[in-house]
């Protein structure tokens, strides 16, 4: 199965990297690489992580890495990474604006 990272998720990675780079540019680069690799690794076991509670009907799953949450959906032939967000954010408003 292949992994597709959406434009929104790419922008999330850039935002995360920019934020970390303010204090530690080297770690920013390595952390963004870690997150990217975790996204790609989801394809190996896509059902290993839970569906987002209360939004099961959307089929969105969540993989946790420290304070960050990788949100994705399993399709017929690919994994789609929707967003990569800090857990302190209002993730429900970003992922499910209409509820």
N, CA, C and O atoms as a DFTB+ gen file, in Angstrom:
396 C
 N C O
     1  1       0.849      -1.181       0.000
     2  2       0.000       0.000       0.000
     3  2       0.892       1.242       0.000
     4  3       1.926       1.274       0.668
     5  1       0.492       2.239      -0.738
     6  2       1.256       3.479      -0.825
     7  2       0.706       4.523       0.140
     8  3      -0.437       4.441       0.590
     9  1       1.551       5.505       0.445
    10  2       1.155       6.597       1.329
    11  2       1.170       7.900       0.551
    12  3       2.139       8.215      -0.140
    13  1       0.083       8.653       0.671
    14  2      -0.036       9.962       0.038
    15  2      -0.134      11.005       1.153
    16  3      -1.009      10.922       2.014
    17  1       0.753      11.967       1.129
    18  2       0.745      13.051       2.114
    19  2       0.095      14.270       1.462
    20  3       0.601      14.793       0.469
    21  1      -1.014      14.711       2.018
    22  2      -1.755      15.831       1.431
    23  2      -0.973      17.141       1.546
    24  3      -0.007      17.246       2.302
    25  1      -1.406      18.110       0.794
    26  2      -0.819      19.449       0.846
    27  2      -0.952      20.022       2.259
    28  3      -0.047      20.694       2.754
    29  1      -2.080      19.750       2.893
    30  2      -2.308      20.239       4.261
    31  2      -1.314      19.623       5.245
    32  3      -0.780      20.309       6.116
    33  1      -1.075      18.326       5.094
    34  2      -0.118      17.652       5.978
    35  2       1.311      18.146       5.715
    36  3       2.099      18.300       6.648
    37  1       1.638      18.391       4.452
    38  2       2.953      18.954       4.120
    39  2       3.116      20.321       4.775
    40  3       4.178      20.636       5.312
    41  1       2.064      21.129       4.727
    42  2       2.107      22.453       5.367
    43  2       2.256      22.312       6.876
    44  3       2.960      23.097       7.511
    45  1       1.591      21.308       7.452
    46  2       1.740      21.055       8.889
    47  2       3.192      20.736       9.234
    48  3       3.728      21.252      10.216
    49  1       3.825      19.890       8.432
    50  2       5.231      19.540       8.668
    51  2       6.124      20.775       8.597
    52  3       7.030      20.947       9.413
    53  1       5.860      21.624       7.623
    54  2       6.650      22.845       7.488
    55  2       6.459      23.756       8.705
    56  3       7.424      24.332       9.208
    57  1       5.236      23.884       9.168
    58  2       4.950      24.707      10.346
    59  2       5.642      24.147      11.584
    60  3       6.218      24.896      12.372
    61  1       5.583      22.836      11.751
    62  2       6.248      22.180      12.887
    63  2       7.751      22.423      12.817
    64  3       8.379      22.783      13.813
    65  1       8.318      22.223      11.633
    66  2       9.757      22.446      11.460
    67  2      10.157      23.881      11.741
    68  3      11.169      24.126      12.398
    69  1       9.379      24.828      11.254
    70  2       9.681      26.245      11.489
    71  2       9.625      26.588      12.972
    72  3      10.455      27.347      13.472
    73  1       8.647      26.027      13.668
    74  2       8.508      26.302      15.098
    75  2       9.702      25.755      15.884
    76  3      10.272      26.455      16.722
    77  1      10.072      24.522      15.617
    78  2      11.198      23.908      16.335
    79  2      12.507      24.600      15.961
    80  3      13.393      24.748      16.802
    81  1      12.631      25.021      14.708
    82  2      13.868      25.653      14.235
    83  2      14.169      26.966      14.938
    84  3      15.318      27.408      14.940
    85  1      13.172      27.595      15.529
    86  2      13.416      28.834      16.260
    87  2      14.409      28.605      17.399
    88  3      15.199      29.490      17.725
    89  1      14.367      27.424      17.998
    90  2      15.278      27.095      19.100
    91  2      16.379      26.133      18.701
    92  3      17.484      26.193      19.241
    93  1      16.083      25.230      17.744
    94  2      17.051      24.198      17.413
    95  2      16.878      23.752      15.955
    96  3      16.140      22.805      15.680
    97  1      17.546      24.422      15.034
    98  2      17.389      24.100      13.606
    99  2      17.764      22.666      13.247
   100  3      17.134      22.059      12.381
   101  1      18.772      22.128      13.898
   102  2      19.192      20.752      13.594
   103  2      18.096      19.768      14.005
   104  3      17.758      18.852      13.255
   105  1      17.551      19.965      15.196
   106  2      16.486      19.074      15.669
   107  2      15.218      19.235      14.827
   108  3      14.480      18.272      14.619
   109  1      14.974      20.434      14.355
   110  2      13.796      20.659      13.516
   111  2      13.839      19.745      12.292
   112  3      12.850      19.098      11.948
   113  1      14.981      19.705      11.656
   114  2      15.143      18.880      10.466
   115  2      14.976      17.399      10.798
   116  3      14.266      16.680      10.096
   117  1      15.625      16.947      11.860
   118  2      15.539      15.526      12.200
   119  2      14.132      15.141      12.666
   120  3      13.674      14.032      12.392
   121  1      13.449      16.042      13.362
   122  2      12.107      15.737      13.834
   123  2      11.118      15.652      12.681
   124  3      10.259      14.771      12.664
   125  1      11.230      16.547      11.731
   126  2      10.351      16.499      10.559
   127  2      10.610      15.208       9.781
   128  3       9.675      14.607       9.255
   129  1      11.850      14.787       9.706
   130  2      12.169      13.504       9.051
   131  2      11.535      12.340       9.806
   132  3      10.990      11.422       9.193
   133  1      11.607      12.378      11.138
   134  2      10.971      11.337      11.961
   135  2       9.475      11.261      11.677
   136  3       8.935      10.183      11.432
   137  1       8.817      12.408      11.712
   138  2       7.378      12.439      11.470
   139  2       7.041      11.920      10.070
   140  3       6.080      11.171       9.891
   141  1       7.831      12.319       9.096
   142  2       7.603      11.859       7.724
   143  2       7.751      10.346       7.634
   144  3       6.940       9.678       6.992
   145  1       8.779       9.807       8.270
   146  2       8.989       8.362       8.244
   147  2       7.847       7.623       8.940
   148  3       7.407       6.571       8.477
   149  1       7.372       8.179      10.049
   150  2       6.231       7.569      10.737
   151  2       4.996       7.551       9.840
   152  3       4.223       6.593       9.853
   153  1       4.818       8.606       9.071
   154  2       3.703       8.644       8.114
   155  2       3.838       7.517       7.092
   156  3       2.875       6.805       6.807
   157  1       5.020       7.367       6.557
   158  2       5.254       6.322       5.551
   159  2       5.108       4.930       6.147
   160  3       4.632       4.013       5.477
   161  1       5.514       4.769       7.397
   162  2       5.443       3.464       8.063
   163  2       4.018       3.005       8.334
   164  3       3.778       1.813       8.527
   165  1       3.078       3.929       8.351
   166  2       1.681       3.558       8.587
   167  2       1.213       2.533       7.562
   168  3       0.395       1.669       7.878
   169  1       1.719       2.622       6.355
   170  2       1.309       1.704       5.288
   171  2       1.607       0.247       5.626
   172  3       0.951      -0.652       5.101
   173  1       2.580       0.002       6.490
   174  2       2.924      -1.373       6.868
   175  2       1.837      -2.018       7.726
   176  3       1.597      -3.221       7.616
   177  1       1.184      -1.240       8.570
   178  2       0.127      -1.737       9.456
   179  2      -0.925      -0.646       9.640
   180  3      -1.037      -0.095      10.735
   181  1      -1.680      -0.325       8.632
   182  2      -2.571       0.835       8.701
   183  2      -3.671       0.744       9.757
   184  3      -4.147       1.775      10.232
   185  1      -4.080      -0.452      10.129
   186  2      -5.149      -0.577      11.106
   187  2      -4.637      -0.691      12.536
   188  3      -5.412      -0.962      13.453
   189  1      -3.342      -0.486      12.732
   190  2      -2.751      -0.599      14.066
   191  2      -3.127       0.549      14.990
   192  3      -3.012       0.424      16.209
   193  1      -3.574       1.659      14.429
   194  2      -3.899       2.838      15.240
   195  2      -5.396       3.082      15.206
   196  3      -6.064       2.765      14.222
   197  1      -5.923       3.649      16.287
   198  2      -7.382       3.739      16.432
   199  2      -8.040       4.814      15.576
   200  3      -7.422       5.797      15.165
   201  1      -9.301       4.579      15.336
   202  2     -10.149       5.581      14.696
   203  2     -10.394       6.678      15.725
   204  3     -10.504       6.397      16.919
   205  1     -10.479       7.918      15.273
   206  2     -10.701       9.050      16.177
   207  2     -12.065       8.883      16.857
   208  3     -13.088       8.797      16.177
   209  1     -12.084       8.836      18.188
   210  2     -13.356       8.660      18.903
   211  2     -14.368       9.760      18.560
   212  3     -13.997      10.912      18.338
   213  1     -15.618       9.393      18.523
   214  2     -16.752      10.265      18.227
   215  2     -16.847      10.631      16.748
   216  3     -17.825      11.256      16.338
   217  1     -15.859      10.259      15.939
   218  2     -15.887      10.586      14.515
   219  2     -15.622       9.340      13.670
   220  3     -15.061       9.417      12.577
   221  1     -16.038       8.196      14.204
   222  2     -15.799       6.923      13.531
   223  2     -16.339       6.915      12.100
   224  3     -15.744       6.313      11.206
   225  1     -17.458       7.581      11.898
   226  2     -18.089       7.591      10.573
   227  2     -17.236       8.281       9.510
   228  3     -17.490       8.118       8.317
   229  1     -16.226       9.051       9.929
   230  2     -15.313       9.687       8.969
   231  2     -14.166       8.757       8.586
   232  3     -13.494       8.985       7.580
   233  1     -13.936       7.708       9.382
   234  2     -12.862       6.764       9.084
   235  2     -11.465       7.326       9.286
   236  3     -10.505       6.797       8.726
   237  1     -11.331       8.383      10.071
   238  2     -10.027       9.002      10.298
   239  2      -9.365       8.334      11.499
   240  3      -9.964       8.194      12.565
   241  1      -8.129       7.930      11.301
   242  2      -7.345       7.294      12.360
   243  2      -6.276       8.252      12.854
   244  3      -5.982       9.265      12.218
   245  1      -5.688       7.905      14.025
   246  2      -4.717       8.805      14.652
   247  2      -3.533       7.996      15.175
   248  3      -3.694       7.041      15.935
   249  1      -2.350       8.403      14.750
   250  2      -1.114       7.842      15.282
   251  2      -0.429       8.927      16.106
   252  3      -0.277      10.059      15.649
   253  1      -0.019       8.579      17.316
   254  2       0.583       9.548      18.229
   255  2       2.105       9.422      18.183
   256  3       2.661       8.324      18.151
   257  1       2.757      10.587      18.182
   258  2       4.217      10.644      18.306
   259  2       4.549      11.831      19.203
   260  3       4.576      12.978      18.756
   261  1       4.799      11.534      20.476
   262  2       5.043      12.601      21.430
   263  2       3.821      13.481      21.543
   264  3       2.725      13.000      21.832
   265  1       4.003      14.762      21.317
   266  2       2.888      15.719      21.381
   267  2       2.157      15.859      20.052
   268  3       1.189      16.613      19.946
   269  1       2.610      15.149      19.061
   270  2       2.052      15.306      17.722
   271  2       1.165      14.134      17.337
   272  3       1.398      12.996      17.743
   273  1       0.152      14.432      16.554
   274  2      -0.835      13.454      16.123
   275  2      -0.855      13.417      14.602
   276  3      -0.997      14.447      13.943
   277  1      -0.713      12.233      14.066
   278  2      -0.773      12.034      12.621
   279  2      -2.170      11.491      12.315
   280  3      -2.538      10.415      12.785
   281  1      -2.929      12.223      11.541
   282  2      -4.284      11.825      11.183
   283  2      -4.286      11.309       9.748
   284  3      -3.744      11.944       8.844
   285  1      -4.903      10.152       9.558
   286  2      -4.902       9.543       8.234
   287  2      -6.177       8.747       7.995
   288  3      -6.944       8.450       8.911
   289  1      -6.365       8.418       6.733
   290  2      -7.517       7.620       6.320
   291  2      -6.994       6.478       5.448
   292  3      -6.079       6.657       4.644
   293  1      -7.592       5.311       5.626
   294  2      -7.230       4.141       4.828
   295  2      -8.151       4.081       3.618
   296  3      -9.374       4.058       3.755
   297  1      -7.553       4.056       2.441
   298  2      -8.325       3.922       1.207
   299  2      -8.143       2.538       0.620
   300  3      -7.469       1.692       1.208
   301  1      -8.735       2.307      -0.525
   302  2      -8.655       1.000      -1.165
   303  2      -7.224       0.649      -1.568
   304  3      -6.808      -0.505      -1.465
   305  1      -6.477       1.653      -2.029
   306  2      -5.129       1.362      -2.516
   307  2      -4.050       2.277      -1.938
   308  3      -2.894       2.218      -2.356
   309  1      -4.430       3.128      -0.972
   310  2      -3.423       4.005      -0.385
   311  2      -3.858       4.509       0.987
   312  3      -5.032       4.472       1.353
   313  1      -2.867       4.977       1.719
   314  2      -3.067       5.664       2.990
   315  2      -2.956       7.151       2.677
   316  3      -2.011       7.578       2.014
   317  1      -3.906       7.931       3.145
   318  2      -3.866       9.372       2.928
   319  2      -3.616      10.062       4.261
   320  3      -4.436       9.978       5.176
   321  1      -2.476      10.747       4.367
   322  2      -2.149      11.514       5.560
   323  2      -2.864      12.853       5.428
   324  3      -2.593      13.625       4.508
   325  1      -3.773      13.119       6.351
   326  2      -4.607      14.312       6.275
   327  2      -3.973      15.525       6.947
   328  3      -3.924      16.614       6.376
   329  1      -3.493      15.319       8.158
   330  2      -2.886      16.400       8.942
   331  2      -1.903      15.813       9.936
   332  3      -1.996      14.645      10.315
   333  1      -0.963      16.643      10.350
   334  2      -0.036      16.326      11.429
   335  2      -0.085      17.529      12.358
   336  3       0.392      18.611      12.016
   337  1      -0.667      17.330      13.539
   338  2      -0.972      18.466      14.413
   339  2      -0.445      18.250      15.823
   340  3      -0.287      17.118      16.280
   341  1      -0.180      19.348      16.494
   342  2       0.168      19.301      17.905
   343  2      -1.106      18.970      18.678
   344  3      -2.166      19.535      18.410
   345  1      -0.998      18.060      19.627
   346  2      -2.156      17.639      20.390
   347  2      -2.812      18.739      21.200
   348  3      -3.960      18.594      21.620
   349  1      -2.098      19.845      21.429
   350  2      -2.665      20.963      22.181
   351  2      -3.605      21.809      21.320
   352  3      -4.337      22.652      21.839
   353  1      -3.584      21.583      20.013
   354  2      -4.445      22.350      19.111
   355  2      -5.875      21.818      19.175
   356  3      -6.109      20.715      19.668
   357  1      -6.805      22.585      18.688
   358  2      -8.189      22.144      18.585
   359  2      -8.300      21.290      17.323
   360  3      -8.785      21.747      16.288
   361  1      -7.843      20.052      17.430
   362  2      -7.762      19.187      16.256
   363  2      -9.134      18.870      15.675
   364  3      -9.274      18.717      14.462
   365  1     -10.134      18.773      16.522
   366  2     -11.480      18.472      16.023
   367  2     -11.982      19.584      15.100
   368  3     -12.604      19.306      14.075
   369  1     -11.716      20.823      15.457
   370  2     -12.155      21.945      14.618
   371  2     -11.430      21.946      13.269
   372  3     -12.002      22.345      12.254
   373  1     -10.187      21.505      13.261
   374  2      -9.415      21.473      12.013
   375  2      -9.851      20.300      11.141
   376  3     -10.054      20.458       9.937
   377  1      -9.995      19.117      11.754
   378  2     -10.329      17.919      10.995
   379  2     -11.801      17.822      10.626
   380  3     -12.140      17.366       9.534
   381  1     -12.659      18.240      11.512
   382  2     -14.094      18.059      11.329
   383  2     -14.831      19.379      11.536
   384  3     -15.626      19.490      12.469
   385  1     -14.590      20.371      10.701
   386  2     -15.190      21.687      10.929
   387  2     -16.727      21.681      10.917
   388  3     -17.358      22.534      11.540
   389  1     -17.308      20.738      10.222
   390  2     -18.772      20.681      10.166
   391  2     -19.332      19.676      11.166
   392  3     -20.544      19.477      11.254
   393  1     -18.420      19.038      11.930
   394  2     -18.890      18.061      12.915
   395  2     -19.007      16.755      12.323
   396  3     -19.390      15.802      13.002
